Amino acid sequence: MTVGDSWPRAADGTLKRCALEVEVSVPAGAAAGATEAAVVTAQLAWAGSAVTDSAAVTDTTTVSPPARIVKTVQNLTAASGAVDTGVTADPRDRLQYCLNVTNPALDAISAVTVSDTLTGAAGYEPGTLTLDGVALTDAADTDAGSVSGRTVTVTLATLTAGQTRQVCFAVTVP
């Protein structure tokens, strides 16, 4: 970058600093924890003079791990009400599944889509879809939740660093 007499100055007459922004593109499929180091060099030249000022910095980018999901189930009909990764159910029992979505990265991630396709014979109970305890509609109309066939889907706009969100819904065992 070449500068002239119009370059901004601090109160003491010295040249003001400038910032250099670098955009990093992470290749699709890059493994969590992978790093890429790049040396960024900038040179500032004074117009009409041989005076230059060079600076270099090494920028290291680390790929953050994707969101982590833990699925739990609770038998709402059973007396114990235990929450676990698996429970015993009888015909006509109501089960509540919860998908606990955590961002283990140091930065926020956005547009996280959480989907769960029901297997077996259990059927989704309309009106039971929630995000962090707040009811969502069953159709993709004005909120983040939808149910299509046997697939429950919720889109999280942003998941901040270390944040956990919970998507829950109920099913009935035939």
C-alpha positions in Angstrom: 0.0 0.0 0.0 1.4 3.4 -0.9 0.6 6.4 1.3 1.1 10.1 1.0 0.9 13.3 3.1 -2.9 12.7 3.6 -2.3 9.6 5.8 -4.0 10.2 9.2 -1.7 11.2 12.0 -1.9 10.9 15.8 -1.9 13.9 18.1 1.9 13.6 18.5 2.4 13.7 14.7 3.2 10.1 14.2 1.4 8.1 11.5 -1.7 6.3 12.7 -1.8 2.6 12.5 -3.8 0.7 9.9 -5.3 -2.8 10.2 -5.0 -5.6 7.6 -7.9 -8.1 7.4 -7.3 -11.6 6.2 -10.1 -13.9 5.1 -9.6 -17.6 5.6 -11.5 -20.2 3.6 -11.7 -23.6 5.3 -12.0 -26.5 2.8 -15.1 -28.6 3.1 -14.5 -31.7 5.0 -11.5 -30.3 7.0 -11.1 -32.3 10.2 -11.8 -30.7 13.6 -8.5 -29.6 15.1 -6.7 -29.3 11.8 -4.6 -26.2 11.6 -3.3 -24.1 8.7 -0.6 -21.5 9.2 -0.1 -18.7 6.8 2.4 -15.8 6.8 0.8 -12.5 6.0 3.1 -9.8 4.9 2.2 -6.1 4.4 4.4 -3.3 3.1 3.7 0.3 3.5 5.5 2.7 1.1 5.7 6.5 1.3 4.7 8.2 -2.0 7.7 9.8 -3.8 10.2 8.2 -1.4 12.2 5.0 -1.1 11.1 4.7 2.6 9.1 1.5 3.2 7.9 -0.2 6.3 7.3 -4.0 6.2 5.6 -6.2 8.7 4.8 -9.9 8.8 2.7 -12.0 11.0 1.9 -15.7 11.1 -1.8 -16.4 11.2 -2.9 -19.9 12.4 -6.4 -21.0 11.7 -7.8 -24.0 13.7 -10.9 -25.8 12.5 -13.5 -25.9 15.2 -15.3 -29.2 16.0 -18.9 -29.4 14.8 -21.8 -29.3 17.2 -22.2 -32.3 19.4 -25.6 -34.0 19.9 -26.6 -36.3 22.7 -30.0 -37.9 22.4 -31.9 -38.9 25.6 -35.3 -40.5 26.1 -37.7 -40.5 29.0 -40.7 -42.8 29.5 -43.4 -40.2 30.4 -45.8 -43.0 31.3 -43.5 -45.0 33.6 -43.4 -44.1 37.3 -39.6 -43.7 37.5 -39.4 -41.0 34.8 -35.7 -41.7 34.4 -33.9 -39.8 31.6 -31.3 -41.9 29.8 -30.0 -42.8 26.4 -32.4 -45.8 26.3 -35.5 -46.9 28.3 -38.0 -49.7 28.4 -41.4 -49.1 26.9 -44.7 -50.9 26.7 -47.5 -50.5 24.2 -49.3 -47.1 24.5 -46.4 -45.6 26.6 -45.5 -42.0 25.8 -41.8 -41.3 25.4 -40.0 -37.9 25.2 -36.9 -37.7 23.1 -34.5 -34.7 23.6 -31.6 -33.8 21.4 -29.1 -31.8 23.4 -27.0 -29.8 20.9 -23.7 -28.3 22.3 -21.2 -26.1 20.5 -17.8 -27.2 21.9 -16.0 -24.6 19.7 -14.5 -21.2 20.9 -16.6 -19.4 18.3 -20.3 -19.2 17.5 -21.7 -21.4 14.8 -24.7 -20.5 12.8 -27.5 -22.2 10.7 -27.3 -25.5 12.6 -30.0 -27.9 11.5 -30.9 -30.7 13.8 -32.9 -33.6 12.4 -34.2 -36.8 13.9 -35.9 -39.5 11.8 -38.2 -41.8 13.9 -37.4 -45.5 13.5 -39.5 -48.4 14.6 -43.3 -48.1 15.1 -43.5 -45.2 17.5 -45.4 -42.2 16.1 -44.8 -38.5 16.6 -47.3 -36.7 18.8 -48.4 -33.5 17.1 -47.9 -30.3 19.2 -45.0 -31.7 21.3 -42.0 -30.2 19.5 -40.1 -27.7 21.7 -36.8 -25.8 21.6 -35.4 -25.0 25.1 -38.8 -25.7 26.6 -40.7 -23.3 24.2 -43.3 -24.8 21.9 -42.7 -24.9 18.2 -45.2 -25.5 15.5 -45.2 -28.8 13.6 -44.9 -27.0 10.2 -42.1 -24.9 8.8 -44.0 -21.6 8.8 -43.0 -18.9 11.3 -40.6 -20.7 13.6 -37.6 -23.0 13.6 -39.5 -26.3 13.9 -41.0 -28.7 11.4 -42.1 -32.3 11.1 -42.3 -33.9 7.7 -43.4 -37.6 7.6 -41.3 -39.2 10.3 -38.5 -36.6 10.4 -38.4 -33.8 13.1 -36.3 -30.8 12.1 -35.3 -27.7 14.0 -32.9 -25.0 12.8 -30.8 -23.1 15.3 -29.9 -19.6 14.0 -26.8 -19.3 16.2 -25.1 -21.6 18.8 -22.7 -19.5 20.8 -19.4 -20.9 22.1 -20.1 -23.5 24.8 -23.9 -23.1 24.5 -26.3 -26.1 24.7 -29.8 -26.0 23.2 -32.4 -28.7 23.7 -34.9 -29.9 21.1 -37.6 -32.2 22.5 -40.7 -34.0 21.2 -42.9 -36.9 22.3 -43.9 -40.2 20.6 -46.4 -42.8 21.4 -45.5 -46.6 21.3 -48.3 -48.4 19.4 
